[in-house]
Amino acid sequence: MSEGNQDTTDINKREPSAAGEEPPTKKTRLEDSSVADPTTNQTIISSPNIPVTNSASVTQSMIITSQSPPASSMPPVANSANTSSAAATANFNVTPLAKPLVTPNSGPNNITTSLPPLTPLPEVKKINRLVLLHDKPKYYHTIMQLKSLRELPNNFVTVLEIGTIDKVLKETTISAVKFDHFHMNIEYNEHFQANLNKFIAFLKKNQKMIDEVGDLAYHIHFEPGKKWVEYKRSEVKAYYNFLDAIRDAGADKVVQCSIVNKYDMDTVYMTEKEELTKLGNEIQQDIEYWKNLKILDYGESSIRVLPGVKLPDSLEVLNIGGGYALETLTGFKMPPKLNTLLAGQGAIHTIDNVDFPSSLERLSIEDNKIYFLNYVEFPPSLKHLDVSQNRIETLRGVEFPRGLESLNLGFNPIESIRGIRLPTGLKELEISNIPNESMTGVKFPDHLEVLNLQSSMTNTRGLKLPQHLKVLVLTGNGVNSINPLKLPNTIEVLYLNQNNIKTLNKVQLPSRLRELYLGENMITTLKNVTFPSTLELLDLEGDSDQAFASDKLITTLKDVVLPPNLKILKLGYHSIKSIESYEFPVSLRFLSLAYNELKQIRNLKFGNHLKTLDLSGNPELLSLDNVIIPESVTELRVSPQLIDNLPGYVIERANRHRLIIKKSEEHRSLPII
């Protein structure tokens, strides 16, 4: 059983936060929760003072490439270098004065000192965004699209439903807000036609408001598995009437459109010229009005080709992936300004004869059927390349662009990477989950900052790490000992989970380390272990499938010295029976002791920053009378047996909605026999 097996009747499970309120669960990216969840069934009105997004520039993060997340090829790294440029914001620093500058005429008793004037911070432009929903979103694509809008900085978002917009405009001052971006989101349901008509009426009624917005975007998600020919004529007519209404209201303002899941797998079997011509004309109709379109998301449609489709020259981001049907990137001309091309989850066998535009910087063709890259002419402008989850067996003779900054080769049947020529300026490299035996003789680029070698070798002999690494992933590589790895001191995030490490004694960890993942190893004690003072996250979570193998588990915290700045500590799935007279770091925000064998805890000292305390999965822990739960704790996870014995002050906090109590299931995972 995992941590997630909890009674959800009183649990609104949150994803962990890199800021330290909750830790990442295994291989799960942390999620910001600063803005109301777009999936709630109530009308969401976010004040223009709630920060959400920034779309001053066209970004890949504004589109989603698949209906469900692809298999993670790299453990997500909180605050890693692997972030989208879209999410980056300008940082303005003011260097503080060490001490006041004293003029020649001033002295210790002279109140008047001469200080240089402080340079004012440059004003960051605030971006207002209006999102108009048809109803509660239910599809992953739409939900993630809204999430991406929430997470971009310096934005203030207002989310409304089309059924309430007239009332809100009438009864509030929202009409006085000048919106830089206006999004319309519609998903197919039984009210599809009626919802489209509501949007049409809104556009016709509020022309002045449309005139004042900076630009327009619309997102339509059709029903998965439904054939285009199966839609009612009235629904199809309403769809085209909606496009006409947007055209009449402001065709030149449309910079982004998403048309998701329009075509199902039946389209794959179109082979007649007449059928393909009709398909091309239908796709053309979807975009023909938008001469200034920058982002086109045509994801999750099962089309083999784009037959004769003319894309607008203004297009910068194109997503045509996700339908597991696209066979070729030829047959249409790529726009001259195209910056990002996403064609993952398809059926592409080769990209040898593709004429990529000279402007292309990001190419994602993961999860296709590509065997070779030897004859591909990548554009010199390319900075980010993802060819993971293909059928590539060798990289010998492949010419990668010199300016490449990130390269993902994971989940390919590459038996050896010796002899491959990697670009010298590469900063991020992922070669995870390949049948390679050893890294002996492999020369990694000197300036590499992120290196993912998860499950990419049977042993680490011969591995020579570059000296500027910040993020290193060595998950699942049979690592027995850490010292022989000769880890660079520059490493800030280190994944060594799912290995065979037995001890941390006398281990020299990188001095700048902030996050350390050591779960699912064979470590039995933390006594005499020296952690760097910079460490903020320590994950020693045991293996839930081996929960009864006590000879491979930690049994005590006695004499264990934790780093002073630790914020997240995960010690679940071990065999700790008792903790007495122990002081946790004052900085700690999240502590998990879930699924141990705890029977008693007493005289523990927590700091006032602790937010989450997880004691779930310890059915023999029947009392917290000898423990003071700090006022700062907002979430307490316990076993059912402890519920009736919780201290009165804990129950009082819960009744006052200052504390959430979550109840876990009663037993640990049983061993598989």
C-alpha positions as CSV (number, residue, x, y, z in Angstrom):
1,M,0.0,0.0,0.0
2,S,1.3,3.5,-0.8
3,E,0.8,6.8,1.0
4,G,-2.0,7.6,-1.4
5,N,-4.2,4.9,0.1
6,Q,-6.1,7.2,2.4
7,D,-9.7,7.8,3.2
8,T,-10.7,10.5,0.8
9,T,-14.0,11.3,2.4
10,D,-12.3,14.1,4.4
11,I,-9.2,14.4,2.4
12,N,-8.5,17.0,-0.3
13,K,-5.1,15.6,-1.3
14,R,-2.6,18.3,-2.4
15,E,0.5,17.8,-4.4
16,P,3.6,18.8,-2.5
17,S,5.3,22.1,-2.7
18,A,8.9,22.8,-3.5
19,A,8.8,25.6,-1.0
20,G,8.7,22.9,1.7
21,E,5.1,22.7,2.7
22,E,4.9,19.1,1.4
23,P,7.6,16.9,-0.1
24,P,7.5,15.4,-3.6
25,T,6.1,11.9,-3.5
26,K,8.1,9.5,-5.5
27,K,8.6,10.9,-9.0
28,T,5.8,13.4,-8.7
29,R,6.3,17.1,-9.6
30,L,5.2,19.6,-7.1
31,E,2.3,21.8,-7.8
32,D,1.5,25.4,-7.0
33,S,-1.8,25.9,-5.3
34,S,-1.8,29.7,-5.0
35,V,-4.9,30.0,-7.2
36,A,-8.3,28.4,-7.0
37,D,-8.5,25.0,-8.7
38,P,-10.1,25.4,-12.2
39,T,-11.8,22.0,-11.8
40,T,-14.1,23.1,-8.9
41,N,-17.8,23.0,-9.8
42,Q,-18.4,26.5,-8.6
43,T,-18.0,29.6,-10.6
44,I,-14.5,30.8,-10.0
45,I,-14.0,34.5,-9.9
46,S,-10.4,35.3,-9.2
47,S,-9.7,38.9,-8.5
48,P,-7.4,40.7,-10.9
49,N,-5.0,40.8,-7.9
50,I,-4.5,37.0,-7.9
51,P,-1.2,36.2,-9.8
52,V,-1.5,33.6,-12.4
53,T,0.1,33.8,-15.8
54,N,2.3,35.5,-18.2
55,S,1.8,35.3,-21.9
56,A,3.6,38.2,-23.2
57,S,5.7,35.8,-25.2
58,V,4.6,32.6,-27.0
59,T,5.4,29.6,-24.9
60,Q,5.3,25.8,-25.2
61,S,3.9,25.7,-21.7
62,M,0.6,27.0,-23.0
63,I,-0.2,23.8,-24.8
64,I,-0.5,20.2,-23.8
65,T,0.8,17.4,-25.9
66,S,-1.2,14.4,-24.7
67,Q,-4.4,13.5,-23.0
68,S,-2.6,11.7,-20.2
69,P,0.9,12.3,-19.0
70,P,3.6,10.3,-20.8
71,A,5.7,7.9,-18.8
72,S,8.1,10.0,-16.8
73,S,11.6,9.4,-18.1
74,M,13.2,11.6,-15.5
75,P,12.4,12.1,-11.8
76,P,11.0,15.6,-11.6
77,V,13.4,17.9,-9.9
78,A,12.0,20.8,-7.8
79,N,13.7,24.0,-8.9
80,S,15.8,22.2,-11.4
81,A,17.5,23.9,-14.3
82,N,15.1,22.1,-16.6
83,T,12.5,24.8,-16.8
84,S,10.7,26.4,-19.6
85,S,11.9,29.8,-20.7
86,A,8.2,30.8,-20.6
87,A,8.2,30.4,-16.9
88,A,11.3,32.5,-16.4
89,T,10.9,36.0,-15.1
90,A,13.2,38.9,-15.0
91,N,15.1,39.1,-11.7
92,F,16.0,42.5,-10.4
93,N,18.5,42.6,-7.6
94,V,19.5,45.5,-5.5
95,T,22.9,45.1,-3.8
96,P,22.5,46.1,-0.2
97,L,25.1,48.4,1.3
98,A,27.3,46.7,3.9
99,K,27.4,49.9,6.0
100,P,26.5,53.6,5.5
101,L,29.0,55.6,3.6
102,V,30.2,58.5,5.8
103,T,31.2,61.8,4.3
104,P,34.5,63.5,5.3
105,N,32.5,66.0,7.4
106,S,30.6,63.4,9.3
107,G,31.6,61.4,12.3
108,P,30.2,59.0,14.9
109,N,28.0,61.7,16.4
110,N,26.9,63.2,13.1
111,I,23.4,62.2,12.3
112,T,23.6,63.3,8.7
113,T,25.3,60.6,6.6
114,S,25.6,60.7,2.8
115,L,24.1,57.6,1.1
116,P,24.0,57.0,-2.6
117,P,20.4,57.1,-3.8
118,L,18.9,53.6,-4.1
119,T,18.2,52.6,-7.7
120,P,14.4,52.0,-8.0
121,L,13.3,48.5,-9.0
122,P,12.1,48.4,-12.6
123,E,8.3,48.2,-12.7
124,V,7.1,44.7,-13.8
125,K,4.2,45.0,-16.1
126,K,1.1,43.3,-14.7
127,I,-0.8,41.2,-17.2
128,N,-4.6,40.8,-16.8
129,R,-6.2,37.7,-18.3
130,L,-9.8,36.7,-18.6
131,V,-10.7,33.0,-18.9
132,L,-14.3,32.2,-19.9
133,L,-15.4,28.6,-19.3
134,H,-18.3,26.7,-20.7
135,D,-18.7,24.7,-17.4
136,K,-16.5,22.7,-15.1
137,P,-13.6,21.3,-17.2
138,K,-13.3,17.5,-17.2
139,Y,-10.6,16.7,-19.7
140,Y,-6.9,16.5,-18.8
141,H,-5.9,18.7,-21.7
142,T,-8.2,21.5,-20.6
143,I,-7.3,21.2,-16.9
144,M,-3.6,21.3,-17.6
145,Q,-4.0,24.2,-20.0
146,L,-5.7,26.2,-17.2
147,K,-3.0,25.0,-14.8
148,S,-0.3,26.4,-17.1
149,L,-2.1,29.7,-17.2
150,R,-2.1,29.8,-13.4
151,E,1.6,29.1,-13.0
152,L,3.1,31.8,-15.3
153,P,4.2,34.8,-13.3
154,N,3.2,38.4,-13.2
155,N,-0.4,37.7,-14.3
156,F,-3.7,38.4,-12.7
157,V,-6.5,36.1,-13.9
158,T,-10.2,36.2,-13.8
159,V,-12.0,32.9,-14.4
160,L,-15.8,33.0,-15.1
161,E,-18.4,30.7,-16.5
162,I,-20.4,31.7,-19.6
163,G,-23.7,31.2,-17.7
164,T,-22.8,33.9,-15.2
165,I,-20.9,36.4,-17.3
166,D,-23.8,38.8,-18.0
167,K,-24.6,39.0,-14.3
168,V,-21.0,39.5,-13.3
169,L,-20.6,42.3,-15.9
170,K,-23.7,44.0,-14.6
171,E,-23.1,43.7,-10.9
172,T,-19.3,44.2,-10.7
173,T,-16.7,46.5,-11.9
174,I,-15.0,43.9,-13.9
175,S,-15.9,45.5,-17.2
176,A,-13.6,48.4,-16.3
177,V,-10.6,46.1,-16.3
178,K,-8.5,46.1,-19.4
179,F,-7.6,42.5,-20.2
180,D,-4.5,41.8,-22.1
181,H,-5.6,38.3,-23.0
182,F,-9.0,36.7,-23.3
183,H,-9.4,32.9,-23.4
184,M,-12.6,31.0,-24.3
185,N,-12.7,27.3,-23.2
186,I,-15.4,24.9,-24.4
187,E,-15.5,21.1,-24.1
188,Y,-18.0,18.9,-25.9
189,N,-20.9,17.7,-23.7
190,E,-24.6,17.3,-24.1
191,H,-25.0,21.1,-24.0
192,F,-22.2,21.8,-26.6
193,Q,-24.5,23.5,-29.1
194,A,-26.2,25.6,-26.4
195,N,-22.8,26.6,-25.0
196,L,-21.5,27.6,-28.3
197,N,-24.5,29.8,-28.9
198,K,-23.9,31.5,-25.5
199,F,-20.4,32.4,-26.5
200,I,-21.7,33.7,-29.9
201,A,-24.2,35.9,-28.1
202,F,-21.6,37.1,-25.7
203,L,-19.2,38.1,-28.6
204,K,-22.0,39.9,-30.4
205,K,-23.2,41.7,-27.3
206,N,-19.8,42.9,-26.0
207,Q,-18.0,44.2,-29.1
208,K,-16.6,47.1,-27.1
209,M,-15.0,44.8,-24.6
210,I,-13.5,42.7,-27.3
211,D,-12.1,45.8,-29.0
212,E,-10.3,46.7,-25.8
213,V,-8.6,43.3,-25.1
214,G,-5.1,42.8,-26.2
215,D,-5.6,39.4,-28.0
216,L,-7.9,36.5,-28.2
217,A,-7.6,32.7,-27.7
218,Y,-10.1,29.9,-27.9
219,H,-9.8,26.3,-26.9
220,I,-12.3,23.6,-28.0
221,H,-12.0,20.0,-26.8
222,F,-14.1,17.5,-28.8
223,E,-15.3,14.2,-27.4
224,P,-12.6,11.5,-27.4
225,G,-13.5,8.5,-29.7
226,K,-16.4,10.4,-31.4
227,K,-16.1,10.5,-35.2
228,W,-16.4,13.9,-36.8
229,V,-19.2,12.6,-39.0
230,E,-21.2,11.5,-35.9
231,Y,-21.6,15.1,-34.7
232,K,-25.1,16.5,-35.3
233,R,-25.4,18.9,-38.2
234,S,-26.7,21.5,-35.8
235,E,-23.6,21.0,-33.6
236,V,-21.2,21.4,-36.6
237,K,-23.1,24.4,-37.8
238,A,-22.9,26.0,-34.3
239,Y,-19.1,25.3,-34.3
240,Y,-18.6,27.2,-37.6
241,N,-20.9,29.9,-36.5
242,F,-18.7,30.3,-33.4
243,L,-15.7,30.7,-35.6
244,D,-17.6,33.3,-37.7
245,A,-18.5,35.2,-34.5
246,I,-14.9,35.4,-33.4
247,R,-13.9,36.5,-36.9
248,D,-16.5,39.3,-36.9
249,A,-15.5,40.3,-33.3
250,G,-11.8,40.5,-33.9
251,A,-10.1,38.0,-36.3
252,D,-6.8,40.0,-36.2
253,K,-6.7,39.6,-32.4
254,V,-6.7,35.8,-32.5
255,V,-3.2,34.6,-31.6
256,Q,-3.9,31.1,-30.2
257,C,-6.4,28.3,-30.8
258,S,-6.7,24.8,-29.6
259,I,-8.7,22.2,-31.5
260,V,-8.3,19.0,-29.5
261,N,-9.5,15.5,-30.3
262,K,-11.4,16.5,-33.4
263,Y,-10.6,13.4,-35.4
264,D,-10.7,9.8,-34.2
265,M,-8.8,6.8,-35.5
266,D,-11.2,6.3,-38.4
267,T,-9.4,9.2,-40.1
268,V,-6.3,7.0,-40.3
269,Y,-7.9,4.8,-42.9
270,M,-8.5,7.6,-45.4
271,T,-6.5,6.8,-48.5
272,E,-8.5,8.1,-51.4
273,K,-7.4,11.5,-52.8
274,E,-10.9,12.9,-52.5
275,E,-11.2,11.9,-48.9
276,L,-7.8,13.4,-48.0
277,T,-8.6,16.6,-49.9
278,K,-11.8,17.0,-47.9
279,L,-9.9,16.4,-44.7
280,G,-7.3,19.0,-45.6
281,N,-10.1,21.5,-46.4
282,E,-11.8,20.8,-43.1
283,I,-8.6,21.4,-41.2
284,Q,-8.0,24.6,-43.2
285,Q,-11.4,25.8,-42.3
286,D,-10.5,25.6,-38.6
287,I,-7.7,28.2,-39.0
288,E,-8.3,30.1,-42.2
289,Y,-9.5,33.3,-40.5
290,W,-6.5,33.8,-38.2
291,K,-3.7,35.7,-40.1
292,N,-1.9,36.5,-36.8
293,L,-2.1,33.1,-35.2
294,K,1.0,32.3,-33.1
295,I,0.0,29.1,-31.3
296,L,-1.9,26.2,-32.9
297,D,-2.7,23.2,-30.7
298,Y,-4.2,20.5,-32.9
299,G,-3.3,17.8,-30.5
300,E,-4.8,14.3,-29.9
301,S,-6.4,14.1,-33.3
302,S,-5.7,10.8,-35.1
303,I,-4.6,12.1,-38.5
304,R,-1.9,10.5,-40.6
305,V,-0.9,13.6,-42.5
306,L,-1.8,17.3,-42.9
307,P,-2.8,17.1,-46.5
308,G,-2.1,20.4,-48.2
309,V,-2.8,22.5,-45.2
310,K,-1.5,26.1,-45.4
311,L,-0.4,27.3,-42.0
312,P,-0.3,31.0,-41.3
313,D,3.2,32.5,-41.7
314,S,2.8,34.1,-38.2
315,L,2.8,30.7,-36.5
316,E,5.4,30.2,-33.8
317,V,4.2,27.1,-31.8
318,L,2.6,24.0,-33.4
319,N,1.3,20.9,-31.6
320,I,0.2,18.1,-33.9
321,G,1.0,15.2,-31.5
322,G,-1.0,13.0,-29.2
323,G,-3.1,11.0,-31.7
324,Y,-0.7,8.1,-32.2
325,A,-1.4,8.3,-36.0
326,L,0.7,11.0,-37.6
327,E,3.1,9.3,-40.0
328,T,5.1,12.1,-41.5
329,L,6.1,15.7,-41.1
330,T,6.1,16.2,-44.8
331,G,3.1,17.2,-46.9
332,F,2.8,20.7,-45.5
333,K,5.0,23.7,-45.4
334,M,6.3,24.7,-42.0
335,P,5.8,28.4,-41.3
336,P,9.0,30.5,-41.5
337,K,8.8,31.8,-37.9
338,L,8.1,28.4,-36.3
339,N,9.9,28.2,-33.0
340,T,8.4,25.1,-31.4
341,L,7.2,21.9,-33.1
342,L,5.5,19.2,-30.9
343,A,4.8,15.9,-32.7
344,G,5.0,13.4,-29.9
345,Q,2.8,10.3,-29.5
346,G,2.6,9.6,-33.2
347,A,3.6,7.0,-35.8
348,I,6.5,8.8,-37.5
349,H,9.2,6.4,-38.8
350,T,11.6,8.9,-40.2
351,I,12.4,12.6,-40.3
352,D,15.2,12.3,-42.8
353,N,13.6,14.4,-45.6
354,V,11.9,17.0,-43.4
355,D,12.7,20.6,-44.3
356,F,12.7,22.3,-40.8
357,P,12.6,26.1,-40.8
358,S,15.7,28.0,-39.8
359,S,13.8,29.5,-36.8
360,L,13.1,26.2,-35.1
361,E,14.4,26.1,-31.5
362,R,12.4,23.2,-29.9
363,L,11.6,19.9,-31.5
364,S,9.7,17.2,-29.6
365,I,9.1,13.9,-31.4
366,E,9.0,11.6,-28.4
367,D,7.1,8.3,-28.5
368,N,7.1,7.6,-32.2
369,K,8.7,4.8,-34.3
370,I,11.9,6.5,-35.4
371,Y,14.9,4.1,-35.9
372,F,17.6,6.4,-37.2
373,L,18.8,10.0,-36.9
374,N,21.9,9.6,-39.1
375,Y,20.6,11.5,-42.1
376,V,18.4,14.1,-40.4
377,E,19.3,17.7,-41.2
378,F,18.5,19.5,-37.9
379,P,18.4,23.3,-38.2
380,P,21.4,25.1,-36.7
381,S,19.0,27.1,-34.6
382,L,17.7,24.0,-32.6
383,K,18.3,24.3,-28.9
384,H,16.0,21.6,-27.4
385,L,15.5,18.1,-28.9
386,D,13.4,15.3,-27.5
387,V,13.6,12.0,-29.3
388,S,12.8,9.8,-26.3
389,Q,10.6,6.7,-26.4
390,N,11.5,5.8,-30.0
391,R,13.3,2.8,-31.5
392,I,16.8,4.3,-31.9
393,E,19.5,1.6,-31.5
394,T,22.6,3.6,-32.3
395,L,23.8,7.3,-32.3
396,R,27.0,6.7,-34.3
397,G,27.2,9.2,-37.1
398,V,24.4,11.5,-35.8
399,E,25.2,15.2,-36.2
400,F,23.5,17.1,-33.5
401,P,23.3,20.9,-33.9
402,R,26.2,22.7,-32.2
403,G,23.9,25.1,-30.4
404,L,21.8,22.3,-28.7
405,E,21.2,23.0,-25.0
406,S,19.0,20.1,-24.0
407,L,18.8,16.6,-25.4
408,N,16.5,13.7,-24.4
409,L,17.4,10.2,-25.6
410,G,15.7,8.3,-22.9
411,F,13.7,5.0,-23.3
412,N,15.4,4.0,-26.6
413,P,17.1,0.6,-27.2
414,I,20.6,2.2,-27.3
415,E,23.1,-0.4,-26.3
416,S,26.1,1.8,-26.1
417,I,26.7,5.6,-26.1
418,R,30.4,5.3,-26.5
419,G,31.7,7.3,-29.4
420,I,28.7,9.5,-29.8
421,R,29.4,13.2,-30.4
422,L,27.5,15.4,-28.1
423,P,27.4,19.2,-28.6
424,T,30.0,20.9,-26.4
425,G,27.5,23.5,-25.2
426,L,24.9,21.0,-24.0
427,K,23.4,21.9,-20.6
428,E,20.8,19.2,-20.1
429,L,21.1,15.5,-21.1
430,E,18.8,12.6,-20.5
431,I,19.9,9.1,-21.3
432,S,17.6,7.2,-19.0
433,N,16.2,3.7,-19.3
434,I,18.5,2.3,-22.0
435,P,20.1,-1.2,-22.2
436,N,23.6,0.3,-21.9
437,E,26.0,-1.6,-19.6
438,S,28.6,1.0,-18.7
439,M,29.6,4.6,-19.1
440,T,33.3,3.7,-19.4
441,G,34.9,5.8,-22.1
442,V,31.9,8.2,-22.4
443,K,32.9,11.9,-22.4
444,F,30.1,14.2,-21.2
445,P,30.2,17.9,-22.2
446,D,32.1,20.0,-19.7
447,H,29.3,22.5,-19.2
448,L,26.5,20.0,-18.5
449,E,24.3,21.1,-15.6
450,V,21.5,18.4,-15.6
451,L,22.3,14.8,-16.3
452,N,19.8,12.0,-16.0
453,L,21.2,8.5,-16.1
454,Q,18.3,6.7,-14.5
455,S,18.5,2.9,-15.2
456,S,21.1,3.4,-17.9
457,M,23.9,1.1,-16.8
458,T,24.4,-2.1,-14.8
459,N,27.2,-0.6,-12.8
460,T,28.9,2.8,-12.4
461,R,32.5,1.7,-13.0
462,G,34.1,4.1,-15.4
463,L,31.6,6.9,-14.9
464,K,33.2,10.3,-15.1
465,L,31.0,13.1,-14.2
466,P,31.3,16.6,-15.5
467,Q,32.4,19.2,-13.0
468,H,29.6,21.7,-13.3
469,L,26.6,19.5,-12.6
470,K,23.7,20.9,-10.6
471,V,21.2,18.0,-11.0
472,L,22.3,14.4,-11.2
473,V,19.9,11.4,-11.5
474,L,21.5,8.0,-10.8
475,T,18.3,6.2,-9.9
476,G,18.2,2.4,-10.4
477,N,21.8,1.8,-11.4
478,G,23.0,-0.7,-8.9
479,V,25.0,1.8,-7.0
480,N,26.6,0.2,-3.9
481,S,28.7,3.1,-2.6
482,I,28.6,6.8,-3.0
483,N,32.3,7.9,-2.5
484,P,33.6,6.2,-5.7
485,L,31.3,8.3,-7.8
486,K,33.4,11.4,-7.1
487,L,30.5,13.7,-7.0
488,P,31.2,17.3,-7.9
489,N,30.6,19.9,-5.2
490,T,28.4,21.9,-7.6
491,I,25.5,19.3,-7.3
492,E,22.4,20.8,-5.7
493,V,19.9,18.0,-6.5
494,L,20.9,14.3,-6.3
495,Y,18.8,11.2,-7.0
496,L,20.3,8.0,-5.7
497,N,17.1,6.1,-4.9
498,Q,16.4,2.5,-5.9
499,N,20.0,1.4,-5.6
500,N,22.0,-0.9,-3.2
501,I,23.5,1.6,-0.9
502,K,24.0,0.2,2.6
503,T,25.7,3.0,4.5
504,L,26.3,6.7,4.5
505,N,29.1,6.6,7.0
506,K,32.2,8.5,5.9
507,V,30.4,9.6,2.7
508,Q,31.4,13.0,1.4
509,L,28.3,14.6,0.0
510,P,28.4,17.7,-2.2
511,S,28.7,20.9,-0.1
512,R,26.0,22.7,-2.0
513,L,23.4,19.9,-1.9
514,R,19.8,21.0,-1.4
515,E,17.8,17.9,-2.3
516,L,18.9,14.3,-1.7
517,Y,16.8,11.3,-2.7
518,L,18.0,8.0,-1.1
519,G,14.7,6.1,-0.9
520,E,14.5,2.3,-1.6
521,N,18.1,1.5,-0.7
522,M,19.5,-0.8,2.0
523,I,20.4,1.9,4.5
524,T,19.8,0.7,8.1
525,T,21.2,3.6,10.2
526,L,21.8,7.3,10.0
527,K,24.1,7.4,13.0
528,N,27.4,9.2,12.4
529,V,26.2,10.5,9.0
530,T,27.3,14.1,8.1
531,F,24.8,15.9,5.9
532,P,25.7,19.2,4.3
533,S,24.2,22.2,6.1
534,T,22.6,23.4,2.8
535,L,20.3,20.3,2.7
536,E,16.6,21.2,2.6
537,L,15.0,18.0,1.4
538,L,16.0,14.5,2.5
539,D,14.0,11.5,1.1
540,L,14.8,8.2,2.7
541,E,11.4,6.6,2.0
542,G,11.5,2.8,2.1
543,D,10.2,0.4,-0.5
544,S,6.5,-0.3,0.3
545,D,6.8,-3.7,-1.5
546,Q,9.6,-4.7,0.9
547,A,8.0,-3.2,4.0
548,F,8.6,-6.4,6.1
549,A,12.3,-6.8,5.3
550,S,13.3,-5.2,8.5
551,D,17.0,-6.1,8.0
552,K,17.1,-3.4,5.3
553,L,15.2,-0.7,7.2
554,I,16.1,2.1,9.6
555,T,15.0,1.3,13.1
556,T,15.9,4.3,15.2
557,L,16.7,8.0,15.1
558,K,18.8,7.9,18.3
559,D,22.0,9.9,17.9
560,V,21.0,11.0,14.4
561,V,22.0,14.6,13.5
562,L,19.9,16.1,10.8
563,P,21.0,19.2,8.9
564,P,19.9,22.6,10.4
565,N,18.1,23.9,7.3
566,L,16.1,20.8,6.5
567,K,12.6,21.5,5.4
568,I,11.3,18.2,4.1
569,L,12.1,14.8,5.7
570,K,10.6,11.5,4.4
571,L,11.2,8.5,6.5
572,G,8.2,6.4,5.6
573,Y,8.2,2.6,5.3
574,H,10.9,1.7,7.8
575,S,10.8,-0.1,11.1
576,I,11.1,2.7,13.6
577,K,9.2,1.6,16.8
578,S,9.9,4.5,19.1
579,I,11.1,8.1,19.1
580,E,11.9,9.7,22.4
581,S,13.5,13.0,23.4
582,Y,14.4,14.0,19.9
583,E,14.6,17.5,18.5
584,F,13.9,18.0,14.8
585,P,15.3,21.0,12.9
586,V,13.5,24.2,13.5
587,S,13.2,24.8,9.8
588,L,11.3,21.5,9.1
589,R,8.0,22.0,7.3
590,F,7.1,18.4,6.3
591,L,7.8,15.2,8.3
592,S,6.7,11.8,7.2
593,L,7.0,8.8,9.5
594,A,4.3,6.9,7.7
595,Y,4.1,3.2,7.7
596,N,6.7,2.5,10.3
597,E,6.1,0.4,13.4
598,L,5.6,3.2,15.8
599,K,4.2,2.4,19.2
600,Q,5.1,5.5,21.1
601,I,6.5,9.0,20.5
602,R,7.3,11.3,23.4
603,N,9.2,14.5,24.2
604,L,9.6,15.4,20.6
605,K,10.4,19.0,19.7
606,F,9.3,20.6,16.5
607,G,9.9,24.1,15.2
608,N,7.1,26.5,14.4
609,H,7.5,26.1,10.6
610,L,6.1,22.5,10.6
611,K,3.0,22.3,8.3
612,T,2.4,18.6,7.7
613,L,3.0,15.7,10.1
614,D,2.4,12.3,8.7
615,L,2.0,9.5,11.2
616,S,-0.3,7.4,9.1
617,G,0.0,3.6,8.8
618,N,1.1,3.1,12.4
619,P,-1.9,1.3,13.9
620,E,-0.1,0.6,17.2
621,L,0.5,4.3,17.9
622,L,-2.5,5.0,20.1
623,S,-1.7,8.2,21.8
624,L,-0.1,11.7,21.2
625,D,-0.4,12.8,24.8
626,N,3.3,13.2,25.2
627,V,3.7,15.2,22.0
628,I,2.9,18.9,21.4
629,I,1.7,19.5,17.9
630,P,2.8,23.0,16.9
631,E,0.2,25.6,16.1
632,S,1.8,25.9,12.6
633,V,0.7,22.3,11.6
634,T,-2.2,22.5,9.2
635,E,-2.3,18.8,8.2
636,L,-2.1,15.8,10.4
637,R,-2.2,12.3,9.0
638,V,-2.9,9.4,11.3
639,S,-4.2,5.8,11.5
640,P,-7.9,5.1,12.3
641,Q,-6.9,3.8,15.7
642,L,-5.6,7.1,16.8
643,I,-8.6,9.2,15.7
644,D,-10.6,8.7,19.0
645,N,-7.5,9.3,21.1
646,L,-6.4,12.6,19.6
647,P,-5.6,15.4,22.2
648,G,-8.5,17.8,22.7
649,Y,-6.5,20.8,21.4
650,V,-6.0,19.0,18.1
651,I,-9.7,18.3,17.8
652,E,-10.4,21.9,18.6
653,R,-8.1,23.1,15.9
654,A,-9.8,20.8,13.4
655,N,-13.2,22.1,14.4
656,R,-12.0,25.6,13.9
657,H,-10.8,24.7,10.4
658,R,-7.2,25.4,11.3
659,L,-6.1,21.8,10.9
660,I,-7.0,19.0,8.5
661,I,-7.0,15.5,9.9
662,K,-6.5,12.7,7.3
663,K,-7.1,9.1,8.1
664,S,-5.0,6.3,6.5
665,E,-5.8,2.7,5.8
666,E,-5.1,0.2,8.6
667,H,-2.3,-2.0,7.2
668,R,0.9,-1.9,5.4
669,S,1.5,-3.6,2.0
670,L,1.5,-7.3,2.4
671,P,4.5,-9.1,0.9
672,I,3.9,-10.8,-2.4
673,I,4.3,-14.6,-2.1
